[in-house]
């Protein structure tokens, strides 16, 4: 008796996905609700869970294949029947001596969660040589990180390498060999590329800039950081301040929180802020819903949770659905200035950048202040220059005088 494995429902308007990898191979034992395949959708990676325990049977689609929701992609055979019919299927296949594998064959003790798989690939660790500390001896992400740290701390044996042969004249590499590698774009990367190009082709994009003195926000953060973390269990970062400042601007300049649908303008009386987060497979934009009604602590907790789940690959489609405005912080990577592209169908995006000490004039004197460039890209079809400049100025003033965030100025 076999159980069918079908592509699960992937979320509203998502009708197909790409098989990223098979986590179980034919003949391997499978536990109920164990991840057996990873699907890539336009926005996130989703694991397909085993609907029954048994032996992995046929795989009807290969890695890289596009499959529709509800499509049959594999079967799971009854363990007893599979043992009687094909005992050889239960034996684990061993690679030929010297075969190079990017990932070792999985056993019952090394069933890897999405977070662990990403850590294995990131650190280049063989999971079969790591002792798991999780439930039933399962590997955790911390196990892989610890193994990587241990490997780095252990000095490699000294090897005396032969002197390299002289390069031929004009050669850039030994023997003049030049290599190329072709890697298929992930479904997520294809979607990001398509949406960004769509924004450029459809919207009338324009960016306005301003600079912002971060002195008061830094002082407030330093003054209350410890008390805030002790009370709320989360660090007080800068994103909470900018999210609140953006809410003030969006309420005062409604066009920046609107979108175009056909020949109509849709104005929102709520603020759902998409926060650009870097994930292993690319940029994702989970949504902080009703940001205008949330406290600083709620915003920081939500953003912190998004960051953790983005790194672990556990964000869902619902986490990224919707959004009326986007904040993208390129400053965490060292960016001094940029022109961010809007996230359709939104009409505006705020770009944050790195903080650096610069000379500025205050009261007729040159002083050093921690400054940040702010960029607001917007769809000029909907937002006039005056509105865009006004919105960015409101954000700047709220950051330079955080009291405005408390009294709604």
C-alpha positions in Angstrom: 0.0 0.0 0.0 1.4 3.4 -0.9 0.5 7.0 0.2 0.5 9.8 -2.3 2.6 12.9 -1.7 1.1 15.9 -3.4 2.2 19.6 -3.6 0.4 21.4 -0.7 -1.5 24.6 -0.9 1.1 27.3 -1.1 -0.9 30.4 -0.3 -3.2 32.9 -2.0 -2.6 33.3 -5.8 0.4 30.9 -5.7 -0.4 28.0 -8.1 3.0 26.4 -8.7 6.5 25.9 -7.3 9.9 24.5 -8.2 11.3 21.4 -6.5 14.5 22.8 -4.9 15.8 19.5 -3.4 14.7 16.0 -2.3 15.5 15.5 1.3 14.7 11.8 1.2 15.7 9.3 -1.5 13.9 6.2 -2.7 14.4 3.3 -0.2 15.1 5.5 2.8 12.9 5.4 5.9 10.5 8.3 6.4 8.8 9.4 9.6 5.3 11.0 9.7 5.5 14.8 9.3 9.1 14.7 8.4 10.3 17.1 5.7 11.0 15.1 2.5 11.3 17.8 -0.1 11.9 21.5 -0.3 9.8 23.6 -2.7 10.7 27.1 -3.9 7.9 29.5 -4.6 8.0 33.1 -5.8 8.6 34.3 -2.3 9.7 31.6 0.2 11.0 28.0 0.4 8.5 25.5 1.8 9.0 22.0 3.0 6.8 19.2 1.9 6.0 17.0 5.0 5.5 13.3 4.8 1.8 12.4 5.1 2.6 9.0 6.5 5.5 6.9 7.9 7.1 4.3 5.7 9.7 4.0 3.0 10.3 6.6 0.3 9.0 5.3 -2.9 8.9 6.8 -6.4 9.8 10.4 -7.1 7.7 11.6 -10.0 9.4 15.0 -10.4 13.1 16.0 -10.3 15.0 18.8 -8.7 14.4 22.0 -10.7 11.0 20.8 -12.1 8.0 23.1 -11.9 5.0 21.5 -10.2 1.5 22.7 -9.7 -0.5 22.8 -6.4 -2.1 19.4 -5.9 0.3 17.6 -8.3 1.4 14.1 -7.3 5.2 14.2 -6.8 6.1 11.1 -4.9 4.8 8.0 -3.0 5.5 6.6 0.4 5.4 2.8 0.6 4.2 0.9 3.6 7.4 -0.2 5.5 6.3 -3.8 5.9 5.2 -4.2 2.3 8.3 -2.5 1.0 10.5 -4.8 3.1 8.9 -7.9 1.7 8.8 -6.8 -1.9 12.2 -5.2 -2.2 14.5 -5.7 0.7 17.3 -4.3 -1.3 15.6 -0.9 -1.4 16.2 -0.6 2.4 20.0 -0.9 2.0 21.7 2.5 1.9 23.6 3.1 -1.3 27.2 3.9 -0.9 29.1 6.1 -3.2 32.1 4.7 -5.1 35.5 5.3 -3.4 36.7 8.7 -4.2 33.3 10.0 -5.3 32.9 13.7 -4.5 29.6 14.5 -2.8 28.4 18.0 -2.0 26.2 16.6 0.7 26.6 13.2 2.4 23.7 10.7 2.3 21.2 11.2 5.0 20.4 8.6 7.7 17.8 8.5 10.3 20.0 10.5 12.7 20.8 13.2 10.1 17.4 14.3 9.0 18.0 18.0 8.5 15.6 20.8 9.1 15.7 23.8 6.7 17.8 25.9 9.2 20.3 23.0 9.6 20.6 22.4 5.9 21.4 26.1 5.3 24.0 26.0 8.1 25.6 22.9 6.6 25.9 24.5 3.2 27.1 27.8 4.7 29.8 26.4 6.9 30.8 23.4 4.7 30.3 20.9 7.5 29.7 17.1 7.0 26.6 16.5 9.2 27.3 12.8 9.5 30.3 13.6 11.6 28.5 15.9 14.0 26.7 14.7 17.2 23.2 16.0 17.4 21.9 17.5 20.7 18.3 17.9 19.6 15.4 15.6 20.3 16.1 12.0 19.4 19.7 13.0 18.5 18.6 15.3 15.7 21.1 18.0 14.6 20.4 21.6 15.4 21.8 24.7 13.8 23.8 25.3 17.0 25.5 21.9 16.5 26.7 22.9 13.0 27.9 26.3 14.1 29.8 24.8 17.1 31.4 22.2 14.7 32.4 25.0 12.4 33.9 27.0 15.2 35.8 24.0 16.5 37.2 23.3 13.1 38.4 26.9 12.8 40.0 26.7 16.2 42.0 23.6 15.2 45.1 24.4 13.3 45.5 22.5 10.0 48.6 20.3 9.7 51.4 22.0 7.9 51.9 20.8 4.3 54.9 21.6 2.2 53.6 22.4 -1.2 55.8 22.2 -4.3 56.8 25.5 -5.8 54.3 26.6 -8.5 55.5 26.4 -12.1 56.1 29.7 -13.7 53.1 31.1 -15.6 53.2 31.5 -19.3 53.5 35.1 -20.5 50.2 36.8 -20.4 48.4 34.1 -18.4 46.2 35.2 -15.5 45.9 31.8 -13.9 48.0 28.6 -14.0 48.2 27.2 -17.6 46.0 30.1 -18.8 42.9 28.2 -17.8 39.7 30.3 -17.4 36.6 28.9 -15.9 32.9 29.7 -15.8 30.1 28.4 -13.7 26.5 28.4 -14.7 23.9 28.2 -11.9 20.2 28.3 -12.5 18.4 31.2 -10.9 16.2 30.3 -8.0 12.5 30.9 -8.4 12.8 33.6 -5.7 15.6 35.4 -7.6 13.7 35.2 -10.8 10.6 36.7 -9.1 12.7 39.5 -7.5 14.3 40.3 -10.9 10.9 40.3 -12.7 9.2 42.6 -10.1 12.1 45.1 -10.0 12.1 45.3 -13.8 8.3 45.7 -13.7 8.6 48.6 -11.3 11.1 50.3 -13.6 8.9 49.7 -16.7 5.6 50.7 -15.1 6.2 53.4 -12.5 7.6 56.8 -13.1 10.4 56.4 -10.5 12.1 59.4 -8.9 14.2 59.7 -5.7 14.5 62.6 -3.3 17.3 62.8 -0.7 17.9 64.4 2.7 20.4 63.9 5.4 19.5 63.3 9.0 21.4 64.0 12.3 21.2 60.8 14.4 22.5 62.4 17.6 19.2 62.5 19.5 18.1 59.0 18.5 21.5 57.6 19.4 21.3 59.4 22.8 17.8 58.1 23.5 18.8 54.6 22.5 21.9 54.6 24.7 19.9 56.1 27.6 17.1 53.6 27.6 18.6 50.5 25.9 19.2 48.4 29.0 15.8 49.3 30.6 14.0 48.6 27.3 15.6 45.2 26.9 15.0 44.3 30.5 11.3 45.2 30.3 10.5 44.0 26.8 13.0 41.3 26.2 14.2 42.8 22.9 16.9 45.2 21.9 16.0 48.8 21.1 17.2 49.4 17.5 16.9 52.2 15.0 14.2 50.5 12.9 11.5 51.2 15.6 12.3 54.9 15.4 12.2 55.0 11.6 9.0 52.9 11.4 7.2 55.2 13.8 8.6 58.3 11.9 7.4 56.8 8.6 3.9 56.3 10.1 3.7 60.0 10.9 4.8 60.9 7.3 2.3 58.4 5.7 -0.6 59.8 7.7 0.3 63.4 6.9 1.0 62.6 3.2 -1.6 59.9 2.3 -0.4 59.6 -1.3 2.8 57.9 0.0 0.7 55.2 1.6 -1.5 54.6 -1.5 -1.3 52.6 -4.7 -2.6 52.7 -8.3 -5.1 50.0 -9.4 -6.1 50.6 -13.0 -7.4 54.1 -13.3 -8.1 54.4 -9.5 -6.0 55.5 -6.6 -6.4 53.3 -3.5 -5.7 55.1 -0.2 -5.1 53.0 2.9 -6.2 54.1 6.4 -3.7 51.7 7.9 0.1 51.3 7.7 1.6 47.9 6.8 5.3 48.4 6.5 7.3 45.9 4.4 10.8 45.5 5.9 13.5 44.4 3.5 15.4 41.5 5.1 18.4 39.6 3.7 17.9 35.8 3.6 20.2 33.1 2.3 18.2 32.8 -0.9 17.8 36.5 -1.5 16.0 39.6 -0.4 12.6 39.1 1.3 10.1 41.7 2.5 8.0 40.5 5.4 5.2 42.9 6.6 4.8 44.6 9.9 1.1 45.0 10.0 -0.7 48.0 11.6 2.7 49.5 12.4 0.9 52.8 13.2 -0.9 51.0 16.1 2.1 49.1 17.5 4.4 50.1 20.3 8.2 50.4 19.8 8.6 47.1 21.6 6.0 45.4 19.3 7.7 46.7 16.2 11.2 45.6 17.4 10.0 42.2 18.4 8.3 41.7 15.0 11.3 42.8 13.0 13.6 40.7 15.1 11.4 37.7 14.6 11.4 38.3 10.9 15.2 38.5 10.8 15.6 35.2 12.6 13.0 33.4 10.5 14.5 34.8 7.3 17.9 33.3 8.2 16.3 30.0 9.1 14.1 29.9 6.0 10.8 29.6 8.0 9.0 32.7 6.7 5.6 32.0 5.2 3.8 33.5 2.3 1.3 35.2 4.7 4.3 37.0 6.4 5.0 38.8 3.1 1.6 39.3 1.7 0.4 42.9 1.3 2.3 45.9 2.6 1.6 49.6 1.9 5.2 51.1 2.3 8.7 49.6 2.4 11.8 50.4 4.5 15.1 49.1 3.2 18.2 49.5 5.3 21.3 49.2 3.1 23.3 50.8 5.9 23.8 47.5 7.7 25.9 46.5 4.7 27.8 49.8 4.6 25.9 51.6 1.9 26.4 55.4 2.0 23.7 56.3 -0.5 21.4 54.5 -2.9 18.2 54.9 -5.0 15.9 52.1 -3.8 13.3 50.7 -6.2 9.7 50.6 -5.0 8.0 47.3 -4.2 4.9 47.1 -6.5 2.1 47.8 -6.1 3.4 50.2 -3.4 4.2 53.7 -4.4 7.1 54.6 -2.1 10.1 53.1 -0.4 12.4 54.6 2.3 16.1 53.8 2.0 18.3 54.0 5.1 22.1 54.1 4.9 25.1 53.9 7.2 25.7 56.4 10.0 29.0 58.2 9.8 30.5 61.3 11.5 30.6 64.3 9.2 31.2 68.0 9.6 28.0 70.1 9.6 27.2 73.7 10.5 25.2 74.3 13.7 24.6 77.8 15.0 27.3 79.2 12.7 29.9 76.7 13.8 31.3 73.6 12.2 30.7 70.5 14.4 30.9 66.8 14.0 27.6 64.9 14.0 26.6 61.3 13.3 24.8 61.7 10.0 22.7 59.4 7.7 21.6 60.0 4.2 17.9 59.2 3.7 16.4 58.4 0.3 12.7 58.3 -0.7 12.0 56.7 -4.0 8.4 57.2 -5.3 6.1 56.7 -8.2 5.7 60.2 -9.7 2.5 59.1 -11.4 0.8 59.3 -8.0 3.1 61.3 -5.7 4.1 64.8 -6.6 7.6 66.1 -5.8 6.2 68.4 -3.1 4.5 65.5 -1.3 7.6 63.3 -1.5 9.9 66.0 -0.2 7.4 66.8 2.6 7.1 63.2 3.7 10.9 62.8 3.8 11.2 66.0 5.8 8.7 64.8 8.3 10.8 61.6 8.8 14.0 63.6 9.1 12.5 66.0 11.7 11.0 63.1 13.8 14.4 61.3 13.9 16.2 64.5 14.8 13.7 65.3 17.5 12.2 62.0 18.7 9.7 63.8 21.0 7.7 64.4 17.9 7.0 60.7 17.8 5.3 60.9 21.2 3.1 64.0 20.5 2.3 63.2 16.9 4.0 66.2 15.2 
